[in-house]
Amino acid sequence: MVTPATDGPQGPAHGADTRDAAGPARPRTAPAPLSGHAYPWDVLGDPGFPDRVRATGLSSVTLAATYHSTRAATPGHPARRLVDAAHSALYRPSPDPAAPRWAGARLRPAASSWTGGEPDPFGTAANLLRAEGLAVTAWLVLGHDTRLGTAHPDLTVVNCYGEHYRYALCPSHAEVRAYAASLTAEALDGVPVDGVSLEGCGQLGVVHAGVHEKTEGAWTADEARWLSVCCCAACAHSWSARGLNPGSVRAALRTAVRTGLPLSDDLASALLAVRHEATDALRAGVLTAVRAEAPAAPVTLHAHPDPWATGPSPGLTPRAAADVDALLVPVWPVGAASEKAVQAATDSGTPVQAYVTALPPARPDDVPAHARRLRAAGASGLGLYHLGLAPAARLEVLGTIVREWRQAEGTKE
């Protein structure tokens, strides 16, 4: 077990506004060009896991330190076939509620009860992997938290019909920004890591894969865009500061959803600017926490080149790419749209890694060629999903991708 440091930086106090926090004050550092994603429970209790990683040709694992609820298969684990993670969790020792970073905070992370009683699942798993010679990137999921959103609906994303998205904490709230920074500090406290990967570092929207979702195909892309504009009290306050009437904004959004007619360019630009301002503030606080706990670790940001995108990979703001070392762009669908997304992201000037899955519905025969096309589109690396979820045949697909990528680069590891 890793013993967390008790005398290190504590991160921002609860409720602190991090809008003026500085970005990384160091040269850009390249993350591992190829890394496979995994959960702590994939590693714990499975002495064969490092060998399966190496069999794919990978030498780096992106390991979840915080994660949302999930029901995850474990086809390669010797003792189980399923993990039911009932709620979002911090996979570190339970935080001390009296610690400065949590004192007075309404938002606090929960520990897991599905990792076999291990008090520090991430720390222990990370140390096991690094002892095996594998690099570890800490994978942090920040704004996606149904447990907290259900308990504190006033801090969640609200659409123009007044409907709350319980899974989505809105970064316009100072409490949410402080929580994300404190969660980051807690996750990294006392654990050596080789990189940090930030998922959900921005606003989630109407599209959500979970709770037996029955919404697929219900909205056009434009309707989903307007239903993803947050209309919570904090966002409305920011609108008012820009001279907008919140009631009129909500009415305009409802009209756009109902009729399919676009918002005026001026209104759309103002709404996007409010979202981006909050996203930049959230990321600034998180990066301050990263730099305090893991100053040398390269930071990868899950992001999408569409500035309106919401979800695990929020749309890039004008400032975002320059703040981090690499962008991880979601390109699970095989096809031209994914290649265009990589190309568009490279315009930022920040190295782009392609986030690729070997899991269904992707067809195994299609994925290696997909990875080759993404490389041709400008991807400098791959985030591969998923070392724990994939059965043996799908792990072989990951191995093919890695082998072809290294051959194209003329490298062995």
N, C-alpha and C positions, 0 to 999 in steps of 0.2 A: 504493500500500500504506500502511496505517496503521501507524505505529510505536508499539508499546505503551509506556506510561509505565513507567519503571524505578524511580521514586522514590515511587510512590503507596502507599496502604495495602496490606498484604499479606494481609489476611484472617486467620482463626484458624489457629493452628498445628495440625499434624496431631494428631488424637486429642483436641483440646480439647473439653471439654463445653460446649455452648452453651445449656444448659437455662435459664440465667438471662439470656440476651441480651435487650437491650431491643428493643421494637418501634419503628416509625417515630416519631420525635420531630418531627413537622411536620404542618401541616394537610393534610387529604386533597386530592389533586390529581386532576382528572378525566383519564382516558386518552382517546385518540382514540375518538369514539363509533362509528366505522366503520373497520375495518381488515381488509385481506386478508392471508392467510398465504402465505409463500413460503420457499423454500430458497435458500442462497447461489448454488447452481449454476443456479437459474432466472435470476439477474441477471447473473452473470459470463458474458462472451462473447455477450451478447444486448443490443445497443444499443436494440432496440425494446421491451424489457420495460417501462421507465417509461411509454412511450406506451400500452401495453396496460393498465397500471394506471389511468392517467388516463381511458382510454376507458370503464372501468367506473364512473367517477365518484368513485373513491377517491382520497384524498390521503395515505394512511397504509398502510405495509406492516409486518406482523409477521414478522420475519425470523429464521430459526433460527440461533442461535449455538452451541448444542449440540443433538444429536439422536441418536435411536436408529437402529439399522440399518433400512434400507428399500430397496425397489426401486421407484423413482419414475419415472413417465412425464414427459417434457418435450415435450409436443406443439407448443408454440409456439417452441421454441428453434431458431435457425437452423442449428446444427451437430450436434445430437444429438436422439435421441428417448427415451433411457432413461439413468438413473443408477442404478448398483448400489452403494449405500452398505453395504458388507459388515459394518460394525460401528458401534457408537456412536462418535461423534466430537465433539471440540471444534473448531469451525471458526475457530480463531485460531492464531497461531504456536505451534509445539510448546513446551510449558512447560519451563522450566529445572528439572531435577530437584533442583538444589542450592538453589533459591529457598526462602525460609522456609516458604511455604505448602505446599510439597511435600516438604520434607526429612523423610526417614524414613517417608513415607506408602506403604502398600501399594496404595492406590487412586489411580491417576493416569489422566488422560484420554489418549486416543490421537488423533493427527491423522488427517486424511483423505488418501486417495491417489486420489480420484476427482473432484477439482476442478481438473484441468488444471495442476497444479503450483503453483497460487497458494498462497503460504505463509500468507496471512491471509484466507481466503475471506469470513468474516463482516465483518471490518473493511473490506475493500475494497468488498464489495457494499453495506454500509451507507453508506459515504461516497459511492459512486456515486448511490445513491438520494437521499440528502440533498442532493447537488449538483443534482439534478433537481427539488428543491423538495418531495420526498416525505418525510414523517415516518417514522421507523423505530423500531419497538418490538423489543427483543431478546427472542427466544423461547427460553427455556431449558428443556430436558428434564433432570430431575435424577435420579430414582430408578430409571429404566428403562434397564438396561445389561446385556445378556446377556454381553458380553465380560468385564466385571469379575465378574459373578456366576459365570461358568464358572470363572474363575481363583481366585475366593475364595468358595466355596460356604458357608463358615461365616458369611458376612455377608448371606446371602440369606434371603428369606421361606421358611419351612418349614411345611407343613401338618401336621395331626394324625396323618397316616400316615407322617410322616418324609420326605415328598417335597419336594425343593427346587424353587423356582421360580427358575430361573437368571437370568431377566430382571429380577427384582425384588430390589433392595437394601433391607434392612430398616432403617428409621430408628431402631429401638431401639439400634442399635450406634453408639457414639460415633465410630468410624471413618467410618461412612456419613454421619453428620451433618457431620463435618469436611470430608469429600470434597465434599459438596453445596455447602457454603459456599465452599470454595476454588475449586471449578469455577465458581461464580457470579462470584467476584472475577476469575478468569482470563478468563472470557468477556467481561466488561465493561471490563477494564483498557484504558484509553487510547482508547476508541471513544465518541464522543458519540452518545447515543441519546435518544429522546423518550419512552421508556417501557420497562418490563420486564414480560414475561409468563412466569409460572412454571407449568410443567406437571410432573406427577409429583412434586409437593412433598408427599409423604406415602407411604403404603404401596400397592403394587400387590398384586393378589390372584390368584385362580385363573384368571380370565378374561384371555386374552391373544391378541391378533390377530397371529399370526406363525408362522413355521416350518411352513407347511402344516398349520395347526391342525385337529385332528380332534376337537374337544370341544364344538362348538356343539349345544345342546339336550340335553347329557348330564346336566345337573344342574338341579334346581329353583332358584328364587331363594334359598330358605332353605339348600339344600345348598351353593350357591356361597358364601353368606355364611359358613358355618362352615368351608368349605375355604379361605377367605381369611383366617381368623384365624391369624396367625403364631405358630408354636410354637418359634421359634429359642431359642438359649440366652439371649440378652439379654432377650427377651420373657418367658421362663420365670423369669428372675431377678426381673423386675418383678412377675410374679404372686406369687412367693414373698414379696416385700416386702409384699404385700397380704394375706398369710396363706393363699394358695391353694397347693395341692399340684399341681405341674406334671403329674405322672403322672395324677392324677385329672382334671385339666382336659383333657388330650389324650383320655382315655377318654370323657369326657362329650361332647366334640366328635365323636368317631367314632360314638358312639351317635346323636347328633343327625343326622349325615349318613346313617347306615344306616337309621334308623327314621322320620325326618321329624319327630320330636318336638322341641320347642324346648328350649333351655337354660333353666335357671331365670333369672328376672329378675335376681337378684343376681349370678349368675355372668356373664351376658351384659353387664351394666353394668360389671363389673370389667374384663372383657376389652376392652371398648370404651374404657374410661378409660385403660388401658395404651397402646392404640394412639394415642389422641388426645394423650396426654402426649408420646409420641415424635414425633408429627407436629408438635405445637407447638414442640418443641425444634428439630427440623429447620428449620422455617420461620423461627424466631428467628435462627438462625445465617445462613441465606440472606439474610434481610432486613438483617442487620447488614452483610453483604458488599455488598448492593445500595446501602445508604445510604453506604457508604464510597466506592464507585466512581461512583455516579450519584445523588447525593443529591436532585436535583430531579425524578428520573424517577418518574412514577406507576407503581404496581405492580398488575398484574392477576393474580389467582390462579385457575387452573383448579380448579374445585371443584364438588361436587354437594351439594344440600341433604340427601340421605339420609346421616346420620352414619356409617352402616356402609359406604358406597360405597368401593371401592378402584379403583385404576387411574390413568390419566392425570389424572383429575379426582377426587381423593380427597374423602371425605365431610367436610363442614364440622365443625370442632371448635367448642366454645362461644366460643373466643377468635379464631378465624381471620378472620372477616369484618372485625372491628375493626382488624386489623393491616394491611390492604391498602386500595387505593383503589377496586378494582372486582373483582367475581367474574365469571368466564367459565364459564357453565354449559353442559355438552354437551347439545345438543338436536337431534342429527342426525335421529332418527326423526320423521316427520311424524305428528302426532296429539296427542290430549289429554294424554298422559303428559308430553310435552315442555313443554306450556303450564303444567301443574301444577308441574313442576320449577322453571320460572322464577318462578312465583307464590310458591312456597315459599321460594326463595332471597331474594326481596325482603323477606321477614320479618326478615332479618338487619339491615336498615337501610343496607347497603352497596349502591351501584349495581350492577346486574346486567346483564351483557352476555350475549347468546345466541350460542352457538357453532354456526353453521349451515354445512352443506355443500351445494354444488350438484353434487356428484359422485354417480354411481350408488352404491346403488340408488335414491337420491332421483330422483323424476320431475321433469323441468324445469318442467312446468306446475304442479306442486304447491308448489314451493319459495317463490315470492313470496308466495302466500297464507299459507304457514306462517310466514314472517317477519312478516307483518302481524299474525297472531294472537299471536305471541310479543311483539310490541310492545304489543298490547292487554293481555297478561298481566303487563306491568310491565318488560320489557326496556328499558334505556336506551341500548343500543347493540348492535352485532353484530360478532362475529369471523367472518370469511368464509373458507371453505376450498374451493378453494385456487387461488391465482393462477398457480402453475406447473403443477399437475396438470390443470387444467381445459382442455379443448380450446375452440376458439373459440365453439362453440354454448353451452357451459356458462358461459363468461365473459360471454356476453350475459345469462344468467340472473342472474349476480351484478350486472351493470349494472342490470337491472330492479329488483332488490331495493334497491340503493343509491338509485336514482332515486325509487322509491316511498317509501322511508324519509325522504329529504330533503323530498319533497313534504309528507309528513305532519307534519314538523317545521317546514316553511316556511323551510328553509335550502337554500343552493346547494352548500356545501362545509363 
